[in-house]
Amino acid sequence: MGKLARRAILALIPGLCALALVGCAQSSTVEAIHSDGMVLLRSSVPSTDAMQAIVGGELSVLPGGCIGFSGGGEGYLAVFSSGTELAEDGVSIAGLGEFKFGDTVRAQGGVAPGTSIPDDTDWLALVPEGCPIAQIYFLTP
């Protein structure tokens, strides 16, 4: 394989990964769990997709009451794996354990730019106004 062909393939990989991730986000069913002004988004069905990136940051309640991660001065909405529950002062993440707000979490998953998810994706209606959606973290078991 020539040098130019290798460069072309390497240039396509990030875009193909993003498309695959958005496809997962669109085809999965997401539900919202509400408690004390907070909203936890999670998959309502166990995922068979195993995204391979490591995502996470400081577990936080973000603007709008969404639960996600913060780091580097930014907030990132999270869609947690099926079975994740709100816990006292934090979240019990399916397959990982219980974390308090402020704890650092690292989990298998993926990231998609919010702009790559079509506006007609039904679960976006579950996201409260004010929640940051520039980058959305998807956690998989």
Disulfide bonds with the S-S distance in Angstrom:
Cys66-Cys131 1.75
